[in-house]
Amino acid sequence: MLQELNVENLLLIERAQLRLAPGLNVLTGETGAGKTVLAHALDLLMGGPARPRAGRVGSNLIRPGASEAYVEGVFDLPASLRSELAERLPDGAEEIVLARRVGSDGRTRAYLNGRSATVSELRDLGSCLVSFYGQHEHRKLTVASAQLEILDALCGPDHALRLRACAKTFAERSALTAELATLRELSAARVRELDLLEHELSEIDAAGLDQQEYDELLLARARLSRLDALRLAAGTAAEALAPEDAAAGPGGSQLMAGAAAGLDTLAGVDPSLDELAERLRALVIESQDLSAELHGYGERIAGDDGSLGAVEERLESIERLVRKHGGTLTAVLDYAAAARARHDRLAGAEVALAQTTARLAEVDAALEGHVSALREARELHAPRLELAVREQLAALAMADATFEVVLSSREAGPTGGDAVELMIAPNPGVPAGPLREIGSGGELSRVMLALATVPDRPAPARGGARAGAQASTSAQATFVFDEVDAGIGGHTARAVGERLRDLGRGRQVLCITHLPQIASLGDRHFSVVKDTAAEPTRATVVQLAEGEVVSELVRMLGADAADSAARRHARDLRRAA
């Protein structure tokens, strides 16, 4: 049950607090006073969009001059949710508090018992706590999927489990069908592509590619391409140190040896000079060794004259593959890995094709089983829904109406292989026609009320996401009816009001109405009053005492407050409740 609804800075309402009672709570007010603002407040608590309902109000939810809007609802904690919310609630909690803030930028924040929550959490909990019915909701009854959900919701929790199993099996079937199509494409082109892949892999494997070898070959090519320059440089340096031709004069090594000999004549006279002489003798030895190695280097590379061709040939075989498969040696190796995986997949395509075909046959059989089980349950419960709705329509001044549930076969899908069409004939002697072809909004409103109040039928979750899984919770949910009395009046309005009152005897009902016949039956009455003298215009919500209820009924009858006949009529309506 919704104990309390608090609203701040939402459109016309600056601040409002509604303390609701068990039974039928009615909300009235002049057209444009802001009754549907409270419906939108409840919609926000149920995770609805942070924007006004289309065609109802302006483009901004927040009251002019305010920085944000705030909505809060205090609900009794259903026993069925206690374990699910155990970690979010304090010990001994008996209430659930849902709240929503809407900022001026359109962003919202959701709260559960004072702690941050997600909008989807609000949506799931809201669907357990409130069942909302309004003019835009009853138009949804004309949609085929919504009609199927209505019948499915009557079939019980086992049926809900079958629906989930059917959806899971259908999803697997869709995945297998797509995989089978891919495998068949592979099979058609596999021979030609296998030949190409095998040829390319054999080329790459034969090349024996290795990054270190490739780097060494690049260095070798750079060296071998300048052998003459290398030989000349080494020979010139060797000659400068130790000329082979004596006629060329002394080399560097011989000159340093002479200098060292001169210093040796003064050995032992000055330790500092002795140290320098020792270093010079080391240079003489090093220059002689270096000259010998330079001569040896020149002789060794003289034997490499024929190696450049072999290096160029090896590099060409590697670089041809590099040019063909990506521009780098790493790209060639990556391509080889991908080609090998593709080759293995193609090679196993026939086996995979056979396995997938066999699995698809199993899934098709399972899906057919789900479809048959769902159809059997729907056929069993369709007459029950027909009878229940006819009984409800009779109580809503449509005693002569006929109502039928027509099942037909369609291609299997997530919800089975059935299509449902709700058929109605509002008047005797007229053939039943599809519910979507009803022209009267009043008749459609009453059909919606009849469907909403079918005994033992769980109220569907918003969007059908948890339909059938919340039977125990929905039995405790608050029913909210937003102007479902549109298009009716007179005795019909009274019949609708009496049905709402009867419904309120077993649960809490909140009805936003413009008809005195319905408002007179309320156990608690709230009125929305608009003050146009305020800047900006302000709407307030007040709970009416008994005497005020009669005055409000007089206003709803379209009479002046001093009209004694209208006041008597209003009292009669109230006494008849």
VENHUWO-V716408 format. One record per residue. N is the residue number from 1. OMEGA is omega in whole degrees, 0 to 359 (* if undefined). Layout:
n = {N;N}
omega = {OMEGA;OMEGA}
//
This chain:
n = {1;2;3;4;5;6;7;8;9;10;11;12;13;14;15;16;17;18;19;20;21;22;23;24;25;26;27;28;29;30;31;32;33;34;35;36;37;38;39;40;41;42;43;44;45;46;47;48;49;50;51;52;53;54;55;56;57;58;59;60;61;62;63;64;65;66;67;68;69;70;71;72;73;74;75;76;77;78;79;80;81;82;83;84;85;86;87;88;89;90;91;92;93;94;95;96;97;98;99;100;101;102;103;104;105;106;107;108;109;110;111;112;113;114;115;116;117;118;119;120;121;122;123;124;125;126;127;128;129;130;131;132;133;134;135;136;137;138;139;140;141;142;143;144;145;146;147;148;149;150;151;152;153;154;155;156;157;158;159;160;161;162;163;164;165;166;167;168;169;170;171;172;173;174;175;176;177;178;179;180;181;182;183;184;185;186;187;188;189;190;191;192;193;194;195;196;197;198;199;200;201;202;203;204;205;206;207;208;209;210;211;212;213;214;215;216;217;218;219;220;221;222;223;224;225;226;227;228;229;230;231;232;233;234;235;236;237;238;239;240;241;242;243;244;245;246;247;248;249;250;251;252;253;254;255;256;257;258;259;260;261;262;263;264;265;266;267;268;269;270;271;272;273;274;275;276;277;278;279;280;281;282;283;284;285;286;287;288;289;290;291;292;293;294;295;296;297;298;299;300;301;302;303;304;305;306;307;308;309;310;311;312;313;314;315;316;317;318;319;320;321;322;323;324;325;326;327;328;329;330;331;332;333;334;335;336;337;338;339;340;341;342;343;344;345;346;347;348;349;350;351;352;353;354;355;356;357;358;359;360;361;362;363;364;365;366;367;368;369;370;371;372;373;374;375;376;377;378;379;380;381;382;383;384;385;386;387;388;389;390;391;392;393;394;395;396;397;398;399;400;401;402;403;404;405;406;407;408;409;410;411;412;413;414;415;416;417;418;419;420;421;422;423;424;425;426;427;428;429;430;431;432;433;434;435;436;437;438;439;440;441;442;443;444;445;446;447;448;449;450;451;452;453;454;455;456;457;458;459;460;461;462;463;464;465;466;467;468;469;470;471;472;473;474;475;476;477;478;479;480;481;482;483;484;485;486;487;488;489;490;491;492;493;494;495;496;497;498;499;500;501;502;503;504;505;506;507;508;509;510;511;512;513;514;515;516;517;518;519;520;521;522;523;524;525;526;527;528;529;530;531;532;533;534;535;536;537;538;539;540;541;542;543;544;545;546;547;548;549;550;551;552;553;554;555;556;557;558;559;560;561;562;563;564;565;566;567;568;569;570;571;572;573;574;575;576;577}
omega = {175;182;188;176;179;182;178;172;177;181;184;187;177;179;179;177;179;174;188;182;170;179;185;173;180;179;182;179;180;178;180;182;177;180;184;173;179;175;179;176;177;179;176;179;180;177;180;184;180;177;182;176;183;174;184;187;184;187;183;181;191;179;180;180;180;181;180;173;183;178;181;177;178;184;167;180;177;180;183;180;186;182;181;184;186;183;183;186;175;179;177;181;178;184;169;178;175;180;181;173;177;180;182;178;179;179;182;172;182;181;174;183;175;180;181;178;176;178;179;175;176;182;180;180;180;180;177;189;184;171;189;177;179;184;179;176;184;173;177;180;180;180;185;183;178;179;176;179;179;179;181;181;180;188;172;185;178;178;178;177;178;178;179;179;179;180;180;180;179;178;178;179;179;180;179;179;178;179;180;178;179;180;178;176;177;183;183;185;192;185;181;182;177;179;181;181;180;178;182;180;179;176;183;180;181;182;179;188;179;184;181;178;181;179;180;178;178;178;181;179;179;181;185;181;181;182;183;180;180;180;181;182;181;180;179;180;180;179;180;180;184;182;178;181;182;181;181;181;182;176;182;181;182;179;179;178;178;179;180;180;179;180;182;181;181;180;176;181;182;182;181;179;177;180;179;178;180;179;180;178;178;178;179;181;182;181;177;177;182;178;180;181;178;175;180;178;179;180;181;185;176;180;181;185;184;185;184;181;180;179;179;180;179;179;180;180;179;185;174;178;178;179;185;190;168;174;177;178;177;179;178;181;177;179;180;179;179;180;179;178;178;179;180;180;178;181;180;184;181;178;180;179;180;181;181;177;179;180;179;178;178;181;176;179;179;179;178;177;177;180;180;181;179;180;180;180;180;178;180;186;180;178;178;178;179;182;182;181;178;178;179;179;178;178;181;177;173;185;182;182;172;182;182;174;184;178;175;182;174;178;183;179;182;181;180;183;183;169;181;175;176;184;181;171;185;185;181;178;180;180;178;179;180;181;182;182;177;182;186;176;179;178;179;177;181;176;178;179;178;179;181;186;175;182;175;179;180;175;182;175;179;181;178;188;183;181;178;182;187;184;183;181;184;177;180;186;174;176;177;179;182;177;175;178;181;175;179;179;176;182;179;178;179;180;177;179;180;178;177;178;178;179;180;178;180;182;179;179;173;184;173;190;175;183;179;180;179;182;183;184;185;173;176;189;175;179;176;183;181;178;182;179;179;179;359;180;184;175;178;180;181;173;186;169;186;180;179;177;180;179;178;178;176;178;182;176;178;183;175;182;181;182;184;180;179;179;177;179;180;178;179;178;182;179;181;180;*}
//
